[in-house]
Protein backbone atom coordinates (compact mmCIF):
# COMPACT_ATOMS: atom_id res chain seq x y z
CA UNK A 1 0.00 0.00 0.00
CA UNK A 2 2.83 2.38 0.88
CA UNK A 3 4.72 1.53 -2.27
CA UNK A 4 1.65 1.98 -4.38
CA UNK A 5 1.03 5.47 -2.81
CA UNK A 6 4.58 6.60 -3.59
CA UNK A 7 4.27 5.40 -7.11
CA UNK A 8 0.95 7.23 -7.48
CA UNK A 9 2.39 10.57 -6.16
CA UNK A 10 5.41 10.26 -8.38
CA UNK A 11 3.09 9.83 -11.31
CA UNK A 12 1.18 12.99 -10.48
CA UNK A 13 4.46 15.00 -10.23
CA UNK A 14 5.55 13.73 -13.61
CA UNK A 15 2.24 14.84 -15.09
CA UNK A 16 2.61 18.40 -13.57
CA UNK A 17 6.16 18.75 -14.89
CA UNK A 18 5.00 17.69 -18.28
CA UNK A 19 2.20 20.27 -18.23
CA UNK A 20 4.57 23.02 -17.20
CA UNK A 21 6.99 22.06 -19.91
CA UNK A 22 4.17 22.11 -22.42
CA UNK A 23 2.98 25.72 -21.36
CA UNK A 24 4.23 28.37 -23.83
CA UNK A 25 6.58 31.13 -22.50
CA UNK A 26 5.17 34.75 -21.81
CA UNK A 27 5.10 36.86 -24.90
CA UNK A 28 7.19 40.11 -25.23
CA UNK A 29 3.93 42.11 -25.78
CA UNK A 30 2.58 41.08 -22.38
CA UNK A 31 5.81 42.04 -20.67
CA UNK A 32 5.70 45.50 -22.38
CA UNK A 33 2.10 46.10 -21.27
CA UNK A 34 3.05 45.43 -17.64
CA UNK A 35 5.98 47.86 -17.88
CA UNK A 36 3.73 50.56 -19.30
CA UNK A 37 1.21 50.02 -16.52
CA UNK A 38 3.90 50.38 -13.90
CA UNK A 39 5.24 53.52 -15.59
CA UNK A 40 1.74 55.03 -15.73
CA UNK A 41 1.24 54.35 -12.04
CA UNK A 42 4.55 56.05 -11.31
CA UNK A 43 3.60 59.11 -13.37
CA UNK A 44 0.23 59.29 -11.60
CA UNK A 45 2.03 59.12 -8.27
CA UNK A 46 4.39 61.93 -9.25
CA UNK A 47 1.49 64.07 -10.49
CA UNK A 48 -0.42 63.41 -7.29
CA UNK A 49 2.54 64.49 -5.18
CA UNK A 50 2.98 67.59 -7.36
CA UNK A 51 -0.72 68.42 -7.03
CA UNK A 52 -0.56 68.03 -3.28
CA UNK A 53 2.51 70.27 -3.17
CA UNK A 54 0.82 72.89 -5.37
CA UNK A 55 -2.28 72.76 -3.18
CA UNK A 56 -0.10 73.32 -0.15
CA UNK A 57 1.53 76.33 -1.78
CA UNK A 58 -1.87 77.80 -2.68
CA UNK A 59 -3.24 77.17 0.81
CA UNK A 60 -0.18 78.80 2.37
CA UNK A 61 -0.41 81.80 0.05
CA UNK A 62 -4.15 82.30 0.46
CA UNK A 63 -4.63 81.30 4.11
CA UNK A 64 -1.41 81.05 6.09
CA UNK A 65 1.08 83.53 4.61
CA UNK A 66 1.84 87.00 6.03
CA UNK A 67 0.20 88.52 2.95
CA UNK A 68 -2.95 86.48 3.68
CA UNK A 69 -2.90 87.81 7.26
CA UNK A 70 -2.81 91.42 5.98
CA UNK A 71 -5.50 90.65 3.40
CA UNK A 72 -7.75 89.30 6.15
CA UNK A 73 -7.28 92.51 8.16
CA UNK A 74 -8.15 94.65 5.13
CA UNK A 75 -11.11 92.42 4.27
CA UNK A 76 -12.51 92.91 7.79
CA UNK A 77 -12.23 96.69 7.40
CA UNK A 78 -13.84 96.49 3.96
CA UNK A 79 -16.79 94.60 5.46
CA UNK A 80 -17.06 97.03 8.37
CA UNK A 81 -16.10 94.47 11.02
CA UNK A 82 -14.09 96.86 13.20
CA UNK A 83 -14.19 94.73 16.35
CA UNK A 84 -12.82 91.68 14.51
CA UNK A 85 -10.08 93.76 12.88
CA UNK A 86 -9.12 95.20 16.27
CA UNK A 87 -8.93 91.67 17.70
CA UNK A 88 -6.26 90.51 15.24
CA UNK A 89 -2.86 89.99 16.92
CA UNK A 90 -0.77 93.17 17.04
CA UNK A 91 -3.56 95.64 16.24
CA UNK A 92 -4.68 96.80 19.70
CA UNK A 93 -2.27 99.03 21.63
CA UNK A 94 -1.90 100.20 25.22
CA UNK A 95 -0.60 103.50 26.59
CA UNK A 96 2.99 102.23 26.65
CA UNK A 97 2.77 101.25 22.96
CA UNK A 98 1.35 104.68 22.13
CA UNK A 99 4.14 106.46 23.99
CA UNK A 100 6.82 104.40 22.24
CA UNK A 101 5.32 105.23 18.85
CA UNK A 102 5.18 108.96 19.58
CA UNK A 103 1.40 109.12 19.88
CA UNK A 104 -0.58 110.51 22.79
CA UNK A 105 -0.78 108.02 25.65
CA UNK A 106 -4.38 109.18 26.22
CA UNK A 107 -5.52 108.70 22.62
CA UNK A 108 -9.17 107.62 22.66
CA UNK A 109 -10.54 104.59 20.82
CA UNK A 110 -14.03 105.97 20.15
CA UNK A 111 -13.52 105.77 16.37
CA UNK A 112 -12.41 102.12 16.41
CA UNK A 113 -15.94 100.95 15.69
CA UNK A 114 -17.97 99.99 12.65
CA UNK A 115 -20.15 103.12 12.79
CA UNK A 116 -17.09 105.34 12.20
CA UNK A 117 -15.49 103.36 9.35
CA UNK A 118 -15.32 104.76 5.83
CA UNK A 119 -15.53 102.74 2.63
CA UNK A 120 -12.66 100.50 1.55
CA UNK A 121 -12.57 98.45 -1.64
CA UNK A 122 -10.40 96.97 -4.44
CA UNK A 123 -7.76 95.67 -2.04
CA UNK A 124 -4.66 94.10 -3.63
CA UNK A 125 -1.28 93.07 -2.27
CA UNK A 126 1.37 94.74 -4.40
CA UNK A 127 4.58 93.30 -2.96
CA UNK A 128 6.05 91.29 -0.12
CA UNK A 129 9.58 91.11 1.27
CA UNK A 130 11.27 89.81 4.40
CA UNK A 131 14.19 91.09 6.43
CA UNK A 132 15.40 89.52 9.68
CA UNK A 133 12.11 87.69 10.20
CA UNK A 134 9.90 90.75 9.62
CA UNK A 135 7.73 90.66 6.50
CA UNK A 136 6.94 93.92 4.72
CA UNK A 137 3.60 93.82 2.91
CA UNK A 138 2.58 96.64 0.57
CA UNK A 139 -1.15 96.81 -0.19
CA UNK A 140 -3.17 99.11 -2.44
CA UNK A 141 -6.87 99.92 -2.13
CA UNK A 142 -9.61 102.45 -2.80
CA UNK A 143 -10.63 104.50 0.23
CA UNK A 144 -13.72 106.34 -0.93
CA UNK A 145 -12.63 108.15 -4.10
CA UNK A 146 -8.95 108.02 -3.14
CA UNK A 147 -6.48 105.38 -4.34
CA UNK A 148 -4.15 104.65 -1.46
CA UNK A 149 -1.20 102.52 -0.46
CA UNK A 150 -0.13 101.27 2.97
CA UNK A 151 2.92 99.32 4.12
CA UNK A 152 2.48 96.77 6.91
CA UNK A 153 5.10 94.99 9.04
CA UNK A 154 4.23 91.42 10.04
CA UNK A 155 6.09 88.83 12.11
CA UNK A 156 5.45 85.21 13.00
CA UNK A 157 3.56 84.72 16.26
CA UNK A 158 3.78 80.91 16.50
CA UNK A 159 2.28 77.77 14.98
CA UNK A 160 -1.19 76.28 14.70
CA UNK A 161 -0.33 72.65 14.02
CA UNK A 162 1.87 72.75 10.93
CA UNK A 163 0.66 76.21 9.85
CA UNK A 164 2.38 79.43 10.99
CA UNK A 165 0.43 82.20 12.74
CA UNK A 166 1.17 85.91 12.34
CA UNK A 167 0.88 89.24 14.14
CA UNK A 168 1.53 92.85 13.22
CA UNK A 169 5.05 93.82 14.23
CA UNK A 170 3.86 97.45 14.04
CA UNK A 171 0.23 98.14 14.90
CA UNK A 172 -1.71 99.50 11.91
CA UNK A 173 -3.49 102.02 14.14
CA UNK A 174 -2.80 105.76 13.75
CA UNK A 175 -4.14 108.88 15.50
CA UNK A 176 -5.98 112.01 14.42
CA UNK A 177 -5.16 114.98 16.66
CA UNK A 178 -8.22 117.20 16.23
CA UNK A 179 -8.40 120.87 17.20
CA UNK A 180 -11.98 122.06 16.90
CA UNK A 181 -12.73 125.79 16.87
CA UNK A 182 -16.18 127.19 17.57
CA UNK A 183 -17.79 123.87 18.51
CA UNK A 184 -17.46 120.89 20.80
CA UNK A 185 -19.67 118.44 18.91
CA UNK A 186 -18.62 116.95 15.59
CA UNK A 187 -19.14 113.89 13.44
CA UNK A 188 -16.74 111.42 11.84
CA UNK A 189 -18.21 109.54 8.87
CA UNK A 190 -21.62 110.37 10.34
CA UNK A 191 -20.77 109.12 13.84
CA UNK A 192 -21.42 111.90 16.40
CA UNK A 193 -18.96 112.79 19.14
CA UNK A 194 -18.25 115.57 21.66
CA UNK A 195 -14.70 116.66 22.39
CA UNK A 196 -15.51 116.50 26.10
CA UNK A 197 -16.33 112.79 25.73
CA UNK A 198 -12.88 111.94 24.40
CA UNK A 199 -10.67 114.50 26.19
CA UNK A 200 -8.84 113.16 29.25
CA UNK A 201 -10.05 116.15 31.30
CA UNK A 202 -13.67 115.62 30.30
CA UNK A 203 -15.92 118.66 30.79
CA UNK A 204 -12.99 120.63 32.23
CA UNK A 205 -10.93 120.32 29.04
CA UNK A 206 -9.69 123.47 27.34
CA UNK A 207 -11.81 123.69 24.18
CA UNK A 208 -8.73 124.54 22.11
CA UNK A 209 -6.67 121.59 23.32
CA UNK A 210 -6.47 118.96 20.57
CA UNK A 211 -8.12 115.62 21.22
CA UNK A 212 -6.32 112.50 20.04
CA UNK A 213 -8.44 109.81 18.37
CA UNK A 214 -7.17 106.38 17.33
CA UNK A 215 -8.11 105.30 13.79
CA UNK A 216 -7.47 102.31 11.57
CA UNK A 217 -4.93 102.45 8.78
CA UNK A 218 -6.00 102.42 6.09
CA UNK A 219 -9.14 104.45 6.51
CA UNK A 220 -10.86 107.54 5.17
CA UNK A 221 -12.34 109.74 7.90
CA UNK A 222 -14.60 112.67 7.04
CA UNK A 223 -14.80 115.15 9.93
CA UNK A 224 -17.60 117.71 9.92
CA UNK A 225 -19.58 120.01 12.21
CA UNK A 226 -23.30 120.66 11.77
CA UNK A 227 -24.93 122.19 14.83
CA UNK A 228 -27.41 124.99 15.46
CA UNK A 229 -24.52 127.30 16.34
CA UNK A 230 -21.78 126.41 13.88
CA UNK A 231 -20.98 124.30 10.86
CA UNK A 232 -18.13 123.36 8.60
CA UNK A 233 -17.97 121.86 5.12
CA UNK A 234 -15.85 119.08 6.58
CA UNK A 235 -12.41 117.73 5.92
CA UNK A 236 -11.43 114.27 4.66
CA UNK A 237 -8.47 112.60 6.35
CA UNK A 238 -6.84 109.57 4.73
CA UNK A 239 -5.07 107.51 7.38
CA UNK A 240 -2.61 105.47 5.33
CA UNK A 241 0.48 105.19 7.57
CA UNK A 242 0.48 102.96 10.66
CA UNK A 243 1.21 104.79 13.94
CA UNK A 244 1.28 108.18 12.23
CA UNK A 245 -0.04 111.32 13.91
CA UNK A 246 -2.39 113.33 11.67
CA UNK A 247 -3.06 116.89 12.94
CA UNK A 248 -6.40 118.41 11.91
CA UNK A 249 -7.37 122.01 12.75
CA UNK A 250 -11.02 122.60 11.92
CA UNK A 251 -12.42 126.13 11.99
CA UNK A 252 -16.20 126.28 12.00
CA UNK A 253 -18.39 129.16 10.85
CA UNK A 254 -21.50 130.54 12.54
CA UNK A 255 -24.80 129.37 11.12
CA UNK A 256 -27.42 131.80 9.85
CA UNK A 257 -29.69 130.56 12.64
CA UNK A 258 -27.07 131.43 15.25
CA UNK A 259 -26.42 134.88 13.79
CA UNK A 260 -30.19 135.48 13.75
CA UNK A 261 -30.41 134.60 17.45
CA UNK A 262 -27.53 136.95 18.26
CA UNK A 263 -29.19 139.70 16.22
CA UNK A 264 -32.40 139.30 18.20
CA UNK A 265 -30.52 139.29 21.52
CA UNK A 266 -28.59 142.44 20.61
CA UNK A 267 -31.74 144.26 19.55
CA UNK A 268 -33.49 143.24 22.76
CA UNK A 269 -30.52 144.37 24.81
CA UNK A 270 -30.36 147.79 23.15
CA UNK A 271 -34.12 148.24 23.44
CA UNK A 272 -33.85 147.46 27.16
CA UNK A 273 -30.99 149.94 27.45
CA UNK A 274 -33.25 152.62 25.95
CA UNK A 275 -35.68 152.28 28.85
CA UNK A 276 -33.14 153.83 31.22
CA UNK A 277 -33.98 157.52 31.70
CA UNK A 278 -30.43 158.70 32.23
CA UNK A 279 -27.90 160.34 29.94
CA UNK A 280 -25.51 157.40 30.28
CA UNK A 281 -27.50 154.12 30.43
CA UNK A 282 -25.62 151.66 32.63
CA UNK A 283 -23.77 148.89 30.78
CA UNK A 284 -24.92 150.16 27.41
CA UNK A 285 -22.86 151.15 24.36
CA UNK A 286 -24.45 154.59 23.91
CA UNK A 287 -24.95 157.74 25.98
CA UNK A 288 -24.70 161.53 25.90
CA UNK A 289 -22.61 164.11 27.76
CA UNK A 290 -24.04 167.59 28.37
CA UNK A 291 -22.59 170.53 30.32
CA UNK A 292 -25.92 172.00 31.29
CA UNK A 293 -28.69 170.92 33.64
CA UNK A 294 -31.39 168.53 32.45
CA UNK A 295 -34.88 169.56 33.36
CA UNK A 296 -36.71 166.30 32.68
CA UNK A 297 -35.61 162.65 32.44
CA UNK A 298 -34.23 161.85 29.00
CA UNK A 299 -36.18 159.56 26.74
CA UNK A 300 -34.16 157.17 24.63
CA UNK A 301 -35.09 155.02 21.65
CA UNK A 302 -33.16 153.01 19.07
CA UNK A 303 -33.78 154.52 15.68
CA UNK A 304 -31.42 152.21 13.80
CA UNK A 305 -30.57 148.74 15.08
CA UNK A 306 -27.10 147.36 14.21
CA UNK A 307 -26.55 144.68 11.59
CA UNK A 308 -24.79 141.90 13.44
CA UNK A 309 -22.03 139.74 12.01
CA UNK A 310 -20.29 137.02 14.01
CA UNK A 311 -16.69 135.85 13.59
CA UNK A 312 -14.68 132.99 15.12
CA UNK A 313 -12.56 133.80 18.14
CA UNK A 314 -10.69 130.72 19.26
CA UNK A 315 -13.19 128.38 20.84
CA UNK A 316 -15.82 131.13 20.97
CA UNK A 317 -17.12 134.03 18.86
CA UNK A 318 -17.06 137.81 18.62
CA UNK A 319 -19.64 140.27 17.40
CA UNK A 320 -17.83 142.36 14.83
CA UNK A 321 -17.76 146.13 15.24
CA UNK A 322 -20.94 147.60 13.85
CA UNK A 323 -22.82 150.89 13.74
CA UNK A 324 -26.21 151.80 15.20
CA UNK A 325 -28.16 154.94 16.05
CA UNK A 326 -29.95 155.84 19.24
CA UNK A 327 -32.28 158.82 19.64
CA UNK A 328 -32.69 161.07 22.65
CA UNK A 329 -35.30 163.64 23.67
CA UNK A 330 -34.50 165.73 26.74
CA UNK A 331 -35.10 169.26 28.04
CA UNK A 332 -31.91 171.06 28.98
CA UNK A 333 -31.56 174.33 30.97
CA UNK A 334 -28.59 176.54 30.25
CA UNK A 335 -26.39 177.24 33.25
CA UNK A 336 -25.47 180.58 31.71
CA UNK A 337 -28.83 182.25 31.21
CA UNK A 338 -31.33 179.67 32.53
CA UNK A 339 -32.95 179.24 29.15
CA UNK A 340 -34.57 175.84 28.55
CA UNK A 341 -34.47 174.17 25.19
CA UNK A 342 -35.42 170.70 24.00
CA UNK A 343 -32.71 168.41 22.66
CA UNK A 344 -34.15 166.04 20.07
CA UNK A 345 -31.41 164.38 18.08
CA UNK A 346 -29.83 161.16 16.85
CA UNK A 347 -26.86 159.70 18.74
CA UNK A 348 -24.76 157.42 16.52
CA UNK A 349 -22.64 154.80 18.29
CA UNK A 350 -20.40 151.81 17.55
CA UNK A 351 -20.60 148.51 19.35
CA UNK A 352 -19.11 145.05 19.41
CA UNK A 353 -19.29 142.07 21.68
CA UNK A 354 -18.18 138.63 22.72
CA UNK A 355 -20.04 135.33 22.70
CA UNK A 356 -18.99 132.52 25.02
CA UNK A 357 -20.40 129.04 24.54
CA UNK A 358 -21.15 127.60 27.98
CA UNK A 359 -20.72 123.92 28.93
CA UNK A 360 -24.47 123.32 28.63
CA UNK A 361 -24.40 124.53 25.02
CA UNK A 362 -26.02 127.92 25.64
CA UNK A 363 -24.38 131.19 24.65
CA UNK A 364 -23.45 134.09 26.92
CA UNK A 365 -23.44 137.37 24.96
CA UNK A 366 -21.59 140.46 26.13
CA UNK A 367 -21.98 143.83 24.37
CA UNK A 368 -19.62 146.75 24.70
CA UNK A 369 -18.86 150.06 22.99
CA UNK A 370 -16.39 149.77 20.11
CA UNK A 371 -13.52 152.17 19.76
C-alpha positions as CSV (number, residue, x, y, z in Angstrom):
1,X,0.0,0.0,0.0
2,X,2.8,2.4,0.9
3,X,4.7,1.5,-2.3
4,X,1.7,2.0,-4.4
5,X,1.0,5.5,-2.8
6,X,4.6,6.6,-3.6
7,X,4.3,5.4,-7.1
8,X,0.9,7.2,-7.5
9,X,2.4,10.6,-6.2
10,X,5.4,10.3,-8.4
11,X,3.1,9.8,-11.3
12,X,1.2,13.0,-10.5
13,X,4.5,15.0,-10.2
14,X,5.5,13.7,-13.6
15,X,2.2,14.8,-15.1
16,X,2.6,18.4,-13.6
17,X,6.2,18.8,-14.9
18,X,5.0,17.7,-18.3
19,X,2.2,20.3,-18.2
20,X,4.6,23.0,-17.2
21,X,7.0,22.1,-19.9
22,X,4.2,22.1,-22.4
23,X,3.0,25.7,-21.4
24,X,4.2,28.4,-23.8
25,X,6.6,31.1,-22.5
26,X,5.2,34.7,-21.8
27,X,5.1,36.9,-24.9
28,X,7.2,40.1,-25.2
29,X,3.9,42.1,-25.8
30,X,2.6,41.1,-22.4
31,X,5.8,42.0,-20.7
32,X,5.7,45.5,-22.4
33,X,2.1,46.1,-21.3
34,X,3.1,45.4,-17.6
35,X,6.0,47.9,-17.9
36,X,3.7,50.6,-19.3
37,X,1.2,50.0,-16.5
38,X,3.9,50.4,-13.9
39,X,5.2,53.5,-15.6
40,X,1.7,55.0,-15.7
41,X,1.2,54.4,-12.0
42,X,4.6,56.0,-11.3
43,X,3.6,59.1,-13.4
44,X,0.2,59.3,-11.6
45,X,2.0,59.1,-8.3
46,X,4.4,61.9,-9.3
47,X,1.5,64.1,-10.5
48,X,-0.4,63.4,-7.3
49,X,2.5,64.5,-5.2
50,X,3.0,67.6,-7.4
51,X,-0.7,68.4,-7.0
52,X,-0.6,68.0,-3.3
53,X,2.5,70.3,-3.2
54,X,0.8,72.9,-5.4
55,X,-2.3,72.8,-3.2
56,X,-0.1,73.3,-0.1
57,X,1.5,76.3,-1.8
58,X,-1.9,77.8,-2.7
59,X,-3.2,77.2,0.8
60,X,-0.2,78.8,2.4
61,X,-0.4,81.8,0.1
62,X,-4.2,82.3,0.5
63,X,-4.6,81.3,4.1
64,X,-1.4,81.0,6.1
65,X,1.1,83.5,4.6
66,X,1.8,87.0,6.0
67,X,0.2,88.5,2.9
68,X,-3.0,86.5,3.7
69,X,-2.9,87.8,7.3
70,X,-2.8,91.4,6.0
71,X,-5.5,90.7,3.4
72,X,-7.7,89.3,6.1
73,X,-7.3,92.5,8.2
74,X,-8.2,94.6,5.1
75,X,-11.1,92.4,4.3
76,X,-12.5,92.9,7.8
77,X,-12.2,96.7,7.4
78,X,-13.8,96.5,4.0
79,X,-16.8,94.6,5.5
80,X,-17.1,97.0,8.4
81,X,-16.1,94.5,11.0
82,X,-14.1,96.9,13.2
83,X,-14.2,94.7,16.4
84,X,-12.8,91.7,14.5
85,X,-10.1,93.8,12.9
86,X,-9.1,95.2,16.3
87,X,-8.9,91.7,17.7
88,X,-6.3,90.5,15.2
89,X,-2.9,90.0,16.9
90,X,-0.8,93.2,17.0
91,X,-3.6,95.6,16.2
92,X,-4.7,96.8,19.7
93,X,-2.3,99.0,21.6
94,X,-1.9,100.2,25.2
95,X,-0.6,103.5,26.6
96,X,3.0,102.2,26.6
97,X,2.8,101.3,23.0
98,X,1.4,104.7,22.1
99,X,4.1,106.5,24.0
100,X,6.8,104.4,22.2
101,X,5.3,105.2,18.8
102,X,5.2,109.0,19.6
103,X,1.4,109.1,19.9
104,X,-0.6,110.5,22.8
105,X,-0.8,108.0,25.6
106,X,-4.4,109.2,26.2
107,X,-5.5,108.7,22.6
108,X,-9.2,107.6,22.7
109,X,-10.5,104.6,20.8
110,X,-14.0,106.0,20.2
111,X,-13.5,105.8,16.4
112,X,-12.4,102.1,16.4
113,X,-15.9,101.0,15.7
114,X,-18.0,100.0,12.7
115,X,-20.1,103.1,12.8
116,X,-17.1,105.3,12.2
117,X,-15.5,103.4,9.3
118,X,-15.3,104.8,5.8
119,X,-15.5,102.7,2.6
120,X,-12.7,100.5,1.6
121,X,-12.6,98.4,-1.6
122,X,-10.4,97.0,-4.4
123,X,-7.8,95.7,-2.0
124,X,-4.7,94.1,-3.6
125,X,-1.3,93.1,-2.3
126,X,1.4,94.7,-4.4
127,X,4.6,93.3,-3.0
128,X,6.1,91.3,-0.1
129,X,9.6,91.1,1.3
130,X,11.3,89.8,4.4
131,X,14.2,91.1,6.4
132,X,15.4,89.5,9.7
133,X,12.1,87.7,10.2
134,X,9.9,90.8,9.6
135,X,7.7,90.7,6.5
136,X,6.9,93.9,4.7
137,X,3.6,93.8,2.9
138,X,2.6,96.6,0.6
139,X,-1.2,96.8,-0.2
140,X,-3.2,99.1,-2.4
141,X,-6.9,99.9,-2.1
142,X,-9.6,102.5,-2.8
143,X,-10.6,104.5,0.2
144,X,-13.7,106.3,-0.9
145,X,-12.6,108.1,-4.1
146,X,-8.9,108.0,-3.1
147,X,-6.5,105.4,-4.3
148,X,-4.2,104.7,-1.5
149,X,-1.2,102.5,-0.5
150,X,-0.1,101.3,3.0
151,X,2.9,99.3,4.1
152,X,2.5,96.8,6.9
153,X,5.1,95.0,9.0
154,X,4.2,91.4,10.0
155,X,6.1,88.8,12.1
156,X,5.4,85.2,13.0
157,X,3.6,84.7,16.3
158,X,3.8,80.9,16.5
159,X,2.3,77.8,15.0
160,X,-1.2,76.3,14.7
161,X,-0.3,72.7,14.0
162,X,1.9,72.7,10.9
163,X,0.7,76.2,9.9
164,X,2.4,79.4,11.0
165,X,0.4,82.2,12.7
166,X,1.2,85.9,12.3
167,X,0.9,89.2,14.1
168,X,1.5,92.9,13.2
169,X,5.0,93.8,14.2
170,X,3.9,97.4,14.0
171,X,0.2,98.1,14.9
172,X,-1.7,99.5,11.9
173,X,-3.5,102.0,14.1
174,X,-2.8,105.8,13.7
175,X,-4.1,108.9,15.5
176,X,-6.0,112.0,14.4
177,X,-5.2,115.0,16.7
178,X,-8.2,117.2,16.2
179,X,-8.4,120.9,17.2
180,X,-12.0,122.1,16.9
181,X,-12.7,125.8,16.9
182,X,-16.2,127.2,17.6
183,X,-17.8,123.9,18.5
184,X,-17.5,120.9,20.8
185,X,-19.7,118.4,18.9
186,X,-18.6,117.0,15.6
187,X,-19.1,113.9,13.4
188,X,-16.7,111.4,11.8
189,X,-18.2,109.5,8.9
190,X,-21.6,110.4,10.3
191,X,-20.8,109.1,13.8
192,X,-21.4,111.9,16.4
193,X,-19.0,112.8,19.1
194,X,-18.3,115.6,21.7
195,X,-14.7,116.7,22.4
196,X,-15.5,116.5,26.1
197,X,-16.3,112.8,25.7
198,X,-12.9,111.9,24.4
199,X,-10.7,114.5,26.2
200,X,-8.8,113.2,29.3
201,X,-10.1,116.1,31.3
202,X,-13.7,115.6,30.3
203,X,-15.9,118.7,30.8
204,X,-13.0,120.6,32.2
205,X,-10.9,120.3,29.0
206,X,-9.7,123.5,27.3
207,X,-11.8,123.7,24.2
208,X,-8.7,124.5,22.1
209,X,-6.7,121.6,23.3
210,X,-6.5,119.0,20.6
211,X,-8.1,115.6,21.2
212,X,-6.3,112.5,20.0
213,X,-8.4,109.8,18.4
214,X,-7.2,106.4,17.3
215,X,-8.1,105.3,13.8
216,X,-7.5,102.3,11.6
217,X,-4.9,102.5,8.8
218,X,-6.0,102.4,6.1
219,X,-9.1,104.5,6.5
220,X,-10.9,107.5,5.2
221,X,-12.3,109.7,7.9
222,X,-14.6,112.7,7.0
223,X,-14.8,115.1,9.9
224,X,-17.6,117.7,9.9
225,X,-19.6,120.0,12.2
226,X,-23.3,120.7,11.8
227,X,-24.9,122.2,14.8
228,X,-27.4,125.0,15.5
229,X,-24.5,127.3,16.3
230,X,-21.8,126.4,13.9
231,X,-21.0,124.3,10.9
232,X,-18.1,123.4,8.6
233,X,-18.0,121.9,5.1
234,X,-15.9,119.1,6.6
235,X,-12.4,117.7,5.9
236,X,-11.4,114.3,4.7
237,X,-8.5,112.6,6.3
238,X,-6.8,109.6,4.7
239,X,-5.1,107.5,7.4
240,X,-2.6,105.5,5.3
241,X,0.5,105.2,7.6
242,X,0.5,103.0,10.7
243,X,1.2,104.8,13.9
244,X,1.3,108.2,12.2
245,X,0.0,111.3,13.9
246,X,-2.4,113.3,11.7
247,X,-3.1,116.9,12.9
248,X,-6.4,118.4,11.9
249,X,-7.4,122.0,12.8
250,X,-11.0,122.6,11.9
251,X,-12.4,126.1,12.0
252,X,-16.2,126.3,12.0
253,X,-18.4,129.2,10.8
254,X,-21.5,130.5,12.5
255,X,-24.8,129.4,11.1
256,X,-27.4,131.8,9.9
257,X,-29.7,130.6,12.6
258,X,-27.1,131.4,15.3
259,X,-26.4,134.9,13.8
260,X,-30.2,135.5,13.8
261,X,-30.4,134.6,17.4
262,X,-27.5,136.9,18.3
263,X,-29.2,139.7,16.2
264,X,-32.4,139.3,18.2
265,X,-30.5,139.3,21.5
266,X,-28.6,142.4,20.6
267,X,-31.7,144.3,19.6
268,X,-33.5,143.2,22.8
269,X,-30.5,144.4,24.8
270,X,-30.4,147.8,23.2
271,X,-34.1,148.2,23.4
272,X,-33.8,147.5,27.2
273,X,-31.0,149.9,27.4
274,X,-33.3,152.6,25.9
275,X,-35.7,152.3,28.8
276,X,-33.1,153.8,31.2
277,X,-34.0,157.5,31.7
278,X,-30.4,158.7,32.2
279,X,-27.9,160.3,29.9
280,X,-25.5,157.4,30.3
281,X,-27.5,154.1,30.4
282,X,-25.6,151.7,32.6
283,X,-23.8,148.9,30.8
284,X,-24.9,150.2,27.4
285,X,-22.9,151.1,24.4
286,X,-24.4,154.6,23.9
287,X,-24.9,157.7,26.0
288,X,-24.7,161.5,25.9
289,X,-22.6,164.1,27.8
290,X,-24.0,167.6,28.4
291,X,-22.6,170.5,30.3
292,X,-25.9,172.0,31.3
293,X,-28.7,170.9,33.6
294,X,-31.4,168.5,32.5
295,X,-34.9,169.6,33.4
296,X,-36.7,166.3,32.7
297,X,-35.6,162.6,32.4
298,X,-34.2,161.9,29.0
299,X,-36.2,159.6,26.7
300,X,-34.2,157.2,24.6
301,X,-35.1,155.0,21.6
302,X,-33.2,153.0,19.1
303,X,-33.8,154.5,15.7
304,X,-31.4,152.2,13.8
305,X,-30.6,148.7,15.1
306,X,-27.1,147.4,14.2
307,X,-26.5,144.7,11.6
308,X,-24.8,141.9,13.4
309,X,-22.0,139.7,12.0
310,X,-20.3,137.0,14.0
311,X,-16.7,135.8,13.6
312,X,-14.7,133.0,15.1
313,X,-12.6,133.8,18.1
314,X,-10.7,130.7,19.3
315,X,-13.2,128.4,20.8
316,X,-15.8,131.1,21.0
317,X,-17.1,134.0,18.9
318,X,-17.1,137.8,18.6
319,X,-19.6,140.3,17.4
320,X,-17.8,142.4,14.8
321,X,-17.8,146.1,15.2
322,X,-20.9,147.6,13.8
323,X,-22.8,150.9,13.7
324,X,-26.2,151.8,15.2
325,X,-28.2,154.9,16.1
326,X,-30.0,155.8,19.2
327,X,-32.3,158.8,19.6
328,X,-32.7,161.1,22.7
329,X,-35.3,163.6,23.7
330,X,-34.5,165.7,26.7
331,X,-35.1,169.3,28.0
332,X,-31.9,171.1,29.0
333,X,-31.6,174.3,31.0
334,X,-28.6,176.5,30.3
335,X,-26.4,177.2,33.3
336,X,-25.5,180.6,31.7
337,X,-28.8,182.3,31.2
338,X,-31.3,179.7,32.5
339,X,-32.9,179.2,29.1
340,X,-34.6,175.8,28.6
341,X,-34.5,174.2,25.2
342,X,-35.4,170.7,24.0
343,X,-32.7,168.4,22.7
344,X,-34.2,166.0,20.1
345,X,-31.4,164.4,18.1
346,X,-29.8,161.2,16.9
347,X,-26.9,159.7,18.7
348,X,-24.8,157.4,16.5
349,X,-22.6,154.8,18.3
350,X,-20.4,151.8,17.6
351,X,-20.6,148.5,19.4
352,X,-19.1,145.1,19.4
353,X,-19.3,142.1,21.7
354,X,-18.2,138.6,22.7
355,X,-20.0,135.3,22.7
356,X,-19.0,132.5,25.0
357,X,-20.4,129.0,24.5
358,X,-21.1,127.6,28.0
359,X,-20.7,123.9,28.9
360,X,-24.5,123.3,28.6
361,X,-24.4,124.5,25.0
362,X,-26.0,127.9,25.6
363,X,-24.4,131.2,24.7
364,X,-23.4,134.1,26.9
365,X,-23.4,137.4,25.0
366,X,-21.6,140.5,26.1
367,X,-22.0,143.8,24.4
368,X,-19.6,146.8,24.7
369,X,-18.9,150.1,23.0
370,X,-16.4,149.8,20.1
371,X,-13.5,152.2,19.8
